[in-house]
Amino acid sequence: MKYTGSCLCKQITFEVDSFQKSFGHCHCKMCQKFHGAAFSTFIEVKKSELNWLSGGALLKEYRAENDAIRTFCSCCGSSLLFESTYNRSENTIEIALALFDSIEVVHADAHIYTESKAPWFDINDTLPQYRQYRR
């Protein structure tokens, strides 16, 4: 099965073949700033299973101080991808989950980097919470 998605302006479209197992809601300050929200939810895929269908020329990157690369649409500003040094070593990439057109087969399994959680947001589910990354 293929899972399709797009940015807000729909000029960038993509599909993926499958997802890696674990993923969570990230509450780090960089994700808050990148998404303009209390947390972000990215899902990891093998780079070989991500296919750009349109809009590749609109992809823009920001390299953070920690060497993470965040990719966004240069037209509408949608947050698209996250790539850490770990992702580069594993040949994976993380895609913002909300970009997918329809996705019912995945469920987050944790909250990570909760030590920097937005003070105005309460976590009210039963998922495990990690102050930093999963340990």
C-alpha positions as CSV (number, residue, x, y, z in Angstrom):
1,M,0.0,0.0,0.0
2,K,1.2,3.5,-0.8
3,Y,0.6,6.4,1.6
4,T,0.4,9.8,-0.1
5,G,0.7,13.3,1.3
6,S,1.3,17.0,0.4
7,C,2.2,20.4,1.8
8,L,-0.5,23.0,2.4
9,C,-0.4,24.5,-1.1
10,K,-0.3,20.9,-2.6
11,Q,2.6,21.8,-4.9
12,I,4.8,19.3,-3.1
13,T,3.4,15.8,-3.2
14,F,4.9,12.5,-2.1
15,E,4.2,8.9,-1.4
16,V,5.8,6.3,1.0
17,D,5.7,2.6,0.9
18,S,5.9,1.8,4.7
19,F,6.8,3.3,8.1
20,Q,9.3,2.4,10.7
21,K,7.8,1.1,14.0
22,S,8.2,3.6,16.8
23,F,7.4,7.3,16.7
24,G,6.3,9.8,19.2
25,H,5.2,13.4,19.9
26,C,8.3,15.6,20.2
27,H,8.1,18.5,22.7
28,C,11.6,20.0,22.1
29,K,11.9,23.7,21.6
30,M,13.1,23.3,18.0
31,C,10.0,21.3,17.0
32,Q,7.8,23.9,18.8
33,K,9.4,26.7,16.8
34,F,9.4,24.8,13.5
35,H,5.7,23.8,13.7
36,G,4.4,26.8,15.7
37,A,2.7,24.3,18.0
38,A,3.1,22.6,21.4
39,F,4.8,19.5,19.8
40,S,5.4,17.9,16.5
41,T,4.7,14.4,15.3
42,F,7.1,13.0,12.7
43,I,7.1,9.4,11.4
44,E,10.3,7.7,10.2
45,V,10.7,6.1,6.8
46,K,13.6,4.6,4.9
47,K,14.8,7.2,2.4
48,S,14.5,4.6,-0.4
49,E,10.7,4.4,0.4
50,L,10.0,8.1,0.0
51,N,9.1,9.1,-3.5
52,W,8.6,12.8,-4.5
53,L,5.7,13.0,-6.9
54,S,5.8,16.8,-7.5
55,G,7.4,20.0,-6.3
56,G,10.9,18.9,-5.6
57,A,12.3,22.2,-6.7
58,L,10.2,23.9,-3.9
59,L,12.0,22.0,-1.1
60,K,14.1,24.2,1.1
61,E,16.3,23.2,4.1
62,Y,17.4,24.8,7.3
63,R,20.4,23.3,9.1
64,A,20.1,23.8,12.9
65,E,23.0,24.2,15.3
66,N,22.8,20.5,16.3
67,D,23.3,19.6,12.6
68,A,19.6,18.5,12.2
69,I,18.1,19.4,8.9
70,R,14.5,20.6,8.7
71,T,12.9,20.8,5.3
72,F,9.9,22.9,4.4
73,C,8.0,24.1,1.3
74,S,9.3,27.4,0.0
75,C,5.9,28.4,-1.3
76,C,3.5,27.8,1.7
77,G,6.0,27.2,4.5
78,S,4.7,23.7,5.5
79,S,7.0,21.8,7.8
80,L,7.9,18.6,5.9
81,L,11.0,16.7,7.0
82,F,13.4,16.2,9.9
83,E,16.8,14.6,9.5
84,S,19.2,14.1,12.4
85,T,22.7,12.6,12.4
86,Y,21.0,9.4,13.5
87,N,18.7,9.5,10.5
88,R,21.7,10.1,8.2
89,S,23.5,7.0,9.7
90,E,20.4,4.8,9.3
91,N,19.5,6.2,5.8
92,T,16.0,7.3,7.1
93,I,14.1,10.5,7.2
94,E,11.2,11.7,9.4
95,I,8.1,13.1,7.8
96,A,5.5,15.3,9.6
97,L,2.6,13.0,10.1
98,A,-0.1,15.6,9.5
99,L,1.0,15.9,5.9
100,F,-0.5,12.5,5.0
101,D,-3.8,12.5,3.1
102,S,-5.2,9.6,5.1
103,I,-3.4,7.4,7.6
104,E,-5.0,5.1,10.0
105,V,-2.4,2.4,10.5
106,V,-0.1,4.2,12.9
107,H,-0.3,5.3,16.5
108,A,2.3,7.3,18.4
109,D,3.8,5.4,21.3
110,A,5.5,8.1,23.4
111,H,6.1,11.8,24.3
112,I,9.7,12.8,24.0
113,Y,11.7,15.8,25.2
114,T,9.0,16.6,27.7
115,E,11.5,18.6,29.8
116,S,10.9,21.4,27.4
117,K,7.1,20.9,27.0
118,A,5.1,24.0,26.5
119,P,3.8,25.1,29.9
120,W,0.4,25.9,28.5
121,F,-0.1,22.3,27.2
122,D,-1.2,19.4,29.4
123,I,-0.4,15.8,28.3
124,N,-3.6,13.9,29.1
125,D,-3.0,10.5,27.5
126,T,-1.4,7.4,28.9
127,L,1.6,7.2,26.5
128,P,5.0,7.0,28.2
129,Q,6.8,10.3,28.7
130,Y,10.6,10.8,28.4
131,R,12.3,13.9,29.6
132,Q,14.7,13.7,26.6
133,Y,14.9,11.0,23.9
134,R,13.7,7.5,24.7
135,R,16.0,6.0,27.3
